[in-house]
């Protein structure tokens, strides 16, 4: 089976990147039935690789993942100010 649509997103949140990876990567572990092939990797930068046969599924998955990253970053920022 060939996947028709692919996206790669790289995130550099400086010293918060590892914490964001830990937060976001745990989400995929709980949804193995996801119709979109998603890999989240950390090697100093957060890399998200997404593949799907259906563009709407890919878009929805990317939107969800990017919102999780944003929420994680905002939460880390708000707690580091305390």
QUIFENPE-V331031 format. One record per residue. N is the residue number from 0. RES is the residue in one letter. NEAR is the number of other ideal C-beta (glycine too) atoms within 12 Angstrom. Layout:
N:RES:NEAR
N:RES:NEAR
This chain:
0:X:8
1:X:9
2:X:19
3:X:15
4:X:23
5:X:21
6:X:27
7:X:20
8:X:25
9:X:19
10:X:29
11:X:19
12:X:24
13:X:16
14:X:13
15:X:27
16:X:27
17:X:21
18:X:24
19:X:34
20:X:32
21:X:19
22:X:27
23:X:37
24:X:26
25:X:15
26:X:24
27:X:25
28:X:13
29:X:10
30:X:17
31:X:11
32:X:7
33:X:21
34:X:20
35:X:32
36:X:26
37:X:34
38:X:23
39:X:34
40:X:20
41:X:23
42:X:13
43:X:15
44:X:20
45:X:33
46:X:25
47:X:34
48:X:24
49:X:32
50:X:25
51:X:25
52:X:17
53:X:17
54:X:18
55:X:14
56:X:23
57:X:29
58:X:17
59:X:21
60:X:33
61:X:27
62:X:19
63:X:23
64:X:36
65:X:24
66:X:16
67:X:30
68:X:33
69:X:20
70:X:18
71:X:30
72:X:27
73:X:18
74:X:19
75:X:25
76:X:18
77:X:12
78:X:12
79:X:13
80:X:8
81:X:7
